Amino acid sequence: MVSLVDATIALLPLATIAVLMVGLYWPATRAMPVAWLVAIVAGVVGWGMNAQWIVASTINGFITAANILYIVFGAILLLYTLKQTGAFDAINAGFASISEDRRVQVVLLVFLMGSFIESAAGFGTPAAIVGPLLVGLGFPPMAAVVVALTGNLMAITFGAVGTPLIIGMIDIFESVESITTDVVANGPFASIAAWVTEIAVFAASFHVIVGVALPFIGVAMMTRFFGEERSIKPALEVLPLTLFAWASFSIPYFLTAYFLGPEFPGLLGSMIGLAATVGALKAGFFHPDEEWDFAPESTWPDHWVGDIQPGESTSDDVAVAADGGSVQSGMPSSLNTMPLWKAWTPYALVALLLVVTRVVDPVNAFVTAEFFTITWSELPFAGESILGTGLTNDFALLYLPGAVFVAVHLMTIPLHGMSGAEIKASWAETIEKVAPAVVALLFAVATVQIMLQSGAATNTDSMLIVLSEGMADIAGGIYPFFAAYVGAFGAFLAGSNTVSDILFGTFQYGVAEQIGTPKTIMLGAQAVGGAIGNLIAVHNVVAALAVVGLVGEEGRVIRLELIPLVYYATATGILTLLFSYVLFPGTF
């Protein structure tokens, strides 16, 4: 039985995050450093951690955070590069030309295009990019935000080419000796990475089953809350299209998770799904009998539109403002200046380079060579481990996906004929976007490392193990139902599936161990939960509203997003129980 005092002390860092960010609306840049300080106090008072272990844990956390930030920076750099060159305008025009029906546009732009952007860039970028595109097409800004946040759930678990699982689980679990021993030395896997690959398969399984309704939900949210008839009936009329889009995405998505691991499911699933769905529509399949549109703008409530007016994109002389601004008519459209193949080429190069660097052995050996990997022991005066604690970490300069994104950015400069001003603007926008995440990620990961290493520092159970044991005592065998909700809570707090996995991955492992259920399935549910929480993550909602000129309407958006959240988390919880106790009880 866990001591109430120990459990309370262990809970303090997480409670601090909840109170500051949820209760007091502090940004993560302020809340996470405070949580780090509270974790230090908890480590010293409750676990007797000394300064050596606190500093070493913090340094270890900072190195892991640097890996994440490298990926984020590269992904967003490429994103803003394509905005500067007009590639995103060309891509958007291509979608608009396929159908003027708003329901079809939601399936294409939100579910499929949004999933592609999430898979390539992650970290809240889809809603911030797709939302303005929808506004440019004439959607009410409020509707654009709501549907843009809803549509890419299946891709979030594998966002930014697998970052949540690679950084959030592989790197974290490898730093916990007891887990490595259980999984590798005493378990059935050759490495932590091999185990997380199986976790990815279960996460993909949850998503494929529960996500069958996802594209339909996006359309239904639009027709029910923003349609003139306030009904889901218009959404039912495109049910065959939503099911086809789901299937064309889900089949390659699951197969990629099964055969290639956590980096490519969303990327390949969305690319193949886009090609198949667009091809089917162009061939005349799945078009609704009657075109559906919003009521006249004069009838819209004031809170649907903020500082940015929606535009139209159905005539040749109208330019969609990719950054959400008002459209300009009577001018030559920039949308027609770049062919679609050229606009899509950078992301095709990303997919190609990621596959080549992972599966072609000579290339993989080159990018993972010691010369291109900065390890702690190679730093001047660093020693074999961080401050002699046994902790170590590294930074794979060429292997991390950030290197691929930066390389493709450099290729895009001559490919798209970028000017010096455009290059400068893409870097400036990227730095502006990434800068707020630096402090938050550094201290979020450092906080978790202190909680993780508190046990190693004192040869006792760590803070997260104590919390796991306490949760197991309270919930007992029914806990698997709540695993996805816990993951969602983590993403709600931190605004990131990756950070949710970092915060609660070892916690979920500990609970599964305590109650005797499969750890792999529990962590699959955690990975899905981290995606679900992004629906209501304050950072994502604020960012999505900001780019369409509706800051201040966070409450309305979050209330609506609770509908798909409850469906997805509850359905995942039921499946977690079924998988754990009926279908796959013998899983590790």
Secondary structure, 3 states (H helix, E strand, C coil): CCCHHHHHHHHHHHHHHHHHHHHCCCCHHHHHHHHHHHHHHHHHHHHCCCHHHHHHHHHHHHHHHHHHHHHHHHHHHHHHHHHHHCHHHHHHHHHHHHCCCHHHHHHHHHHHHHHHHHHHCCCCHHHHHHHHHHHHHCCCHHHHHHHHHHCCHHHHCCHHHHHHHHHHHHHHHHCCHHHHHHHHHCCCCCCHHHHHHHHHHHHHHHHHHHHHHHHHHHHHHHHHHHCCCCCCHHHHCCHHHHHHHHHHHHHHHHHHHHHHCCCCHHHHHHHHHHHHHHHHHHCCCCCCCCCCCCCCHHHCCHHHCCCCCCCCCCCCCEECCCCCCCCEECCCCHHHCCCHHHHHHHHHHHHHHHHHHHHCHHHHHHHCCHHHEEEHHHCCCCCCCHHHCCCCCEEECCCCHHHHHHHHHHHHHHHCCCCHHHHHHHHHHHHHHHHHHHHHHHHHHHHHHHHHHHHHHHCCCCHHHHHHHHHHHHHHHHHHHHHHHHHHHHHHHHCCHHHHHHHHHHHHHHHHHHHCCCHHHHHHHHHHHHHHHHHCCHHHHHHHHHCCCCCCCHHHHHHHHHHHHHHHHHHHHHHHHHHHHHHCCCCC
